[in-house]
């Protein structure tokens, strides 16, 4: 009989490999996940903070966070397809943000999701509109910032026009508002760590960096206002 699920950190290499095979690999296309080797090495070293939900039958889901300066980025949240809708995803997010926002110096917990107006539902990887509604129910907010996911590994494309959302903030002032200096620094650090130095002719990265460095600041919006976020200009 299936027992009550528990959520715990995973650092053992064999367990991380199984989690990748059972949960991450079926939940994300290759352009949105690292290799099994990189995932196992990141989780075992602590570069990735991996939390998994598990019951007597095996892994139900996982949330994976990565720290950048004074912010955390949720790299992946996934739930076994047969167990979606049962509260596992909400429990994992609650566990993750509770853990990460409590760390000294952390101001934001961020995540990236697909825009429902630009990404179609996928029979295997899910419906962007339902995903946005899920995060909206959990109180997530939105950065008014164009964004792309850099290539996960060499040879893969950028995943353009994602939304960068806020799952938790130390400053709990609701939107609409402008990010404070510490929050802006958290976003800037994450962007520069992920995207690297601006190269000549890269209009997309230039647009992202110009937005985060805007003298007027970065706006925090309700998640339902996602159509206000500018799309990226054609770039590399």
N, C-alpha and C positions, 0 to 999 in steps of 0.2 A: 504494500500500500504506500502511496506517495506521502511523504512527510511534509511538514511545513517548511517552506523555503527559507534559507538563511542567506545573508549577504556578508561576504568576507573578502579581504584582500587576497590576491593570488600572486605569488612570486616564484613558485616552483616551476621549473622549466617544462616538465612533463605535463603539469596541469595547464600551463599557459598554451602549450601546443594543442592540447585537447580542446581548450576553450576557443582557440582560433578556428579549428576545424569544425567544431559543433555549432558555433554561434556567429563569429565574425565573417567567415568565408561565405556562408549562405546568405548573409544579410547585406553585403555591400559588393558593388561591381569592382573589378580589379583597379579601376582608376581612383577608387576611394578607400583602398586599404593597402597597408604595407605588406611585405612578404611575411610568411610564417616565421622565418628566421629572425627578421628584424623585430617582429612583435615579441617573440620569446625573449630575445636579448634585452629589449627595452623594459619589459615587465620584470625580468629577473634582476636587472641592474637598478631598478627604481626610477629610471628615466620616464617610464610610463607607470601611472598609478592605476592598477587594474582591480576593480571590484566586480565580483561575480555573484549572481543569485543561483542557488543550487538546492535541489531537494534529493530525495532518495533515488530518483530516476536519472539524475545528472544535472547538467547546467541548463538553467532557464534563460539566462541573459547576462549581459555584462555592460558596465560603463567604464570608460578608459579616459583618464585625465592626464594632461601634461602641463607642467608649470612653466610659465614664461614671466620672469620678473615678479611683479605683484599681481599676476592674474593666472587663472587656470583656463585651459581650453579643453572641452570635451572632444576628444578625437573620434570616439565611437560610442554609440549607445545602441544596443541590439538585444532583441528578445527572440527566443525560439519561436518560429512561425506558428507552431501548434499551441503556444501559450500566450499569444498576444491578446490583449483585451482583459487580462486577468489581474492587472495591477502591478505586474513585475516591473514594467518600465518606469512607472511612477515611483515605486519603491527604490529602484536603483538611482534615479535622479535625486531623490530626497537624501539617500545615503551619501551620494557623491558630493552634492553641494554642502551638506552639513559638515562633511569631513574637510572639504577644501577651503570653504570660506572661514573656517575656524583657524586655519594656519596663520601664524604671525605674518603680517604684511600683505595678506591677500585682500584685494579690493573688488575683484570681479571674477565670476565664473562664466565663461563664454561657451557658446556652441555654434555650429554652422549647420544650416538646413537649406533645402532647395526651395526656390520661389515657386509657389503654386501657379503663377501666371506664365512661367517660362519652362517648367518641367512637367512632363506628362506622368500620370500614374503608371507604375510598372507592376506587372503581375508577381514579380519575385521580390522587388526591393521596396515596394510600398507606394503610398499615395501622398504626394507633398501637401495637398490640402488637408488631409486627415492628420498628417504629422504636425502641421502648423496649428491646427485646432487643439491637438494634444498638448503642445507646449503652452498655448494660450491658457488652457485650463489650469496649468501648473504655475501661472503667473509670470511667464517669461516676457521680456520686453525686447526691444529691437534697436540696433545702432543704425542711424541714418548714414550709411557708409557703403559705397560700392565694394564688392569683395569677390575674390576668387580663391579657391583652394589650390595652392601650388602643386605641381606634379608630385605624387606620392613617391615615385621612384623614377630613375632615368628612363626616358623613352615614353613615358605616359603623359597625357595632356593635362593642362590646367582644367579644373572644373569651374567654369565661369558663372558669375551672377548668382552665387549663393547669398544667403542672408546670414549676417553675424548677429546672433541673439545673446541676450544677457539672462542667464538662469538665476543668478544671485549677485547682489551688490552689497558691500558693507554700508554704503549710503542707500537707505531704503526709500528715499524720496521718490514718489511715483512719477512716471512720465506724463506729459512731455516736459523735459528739462534738458539742460546741457551737462555733459559729463564734467565732473570736477577734475582738477589737475592730476590727482593720483589715478583716477580711472582712465583718463586719456593716456597717461604714461603706460598703464597696463596694456591698453589696446595697441599703442605704438610699438611697444616691446615685442608683443606677439607677432604683429605684422612684419616687423623687420627681421625677426628670427625665422619666420616662415618664408618670406619673399626675397630676402637678401637685398643687396645693393641695387639701386636703380640703374639699369643699363640703357644706353642710348637707343631710342626708337621703341621702347617698351611703354606704349601709351596707357596700357591697363594699370601697370604698377604705378606709373606717375599719377594716374587719377586717384588711386587708393591713397597714396601718400599725401597728395594735395588735400584730400578730404580730412584725413586725420590731423594734419597740421594747419587746418584752416583757422585763421584768427578768430572766427566766430565760434569755434569749438565744434564738438561732435554732439549731435542731438540724440537723446534717448527717446524713443517713440513707443506707443502701444504696438504690440505685435500685429494687430489687425491693420495697421497703417503701412504694411510692407510695400504697397505699390508706390509709396512716396520715395522709396530708396532708389537712387539713380542706377541704371544699368551701366555696365562698362562699355566704353568706346571700343571700337575694333582695334585690336593690338596685335602682338606677336602670336 
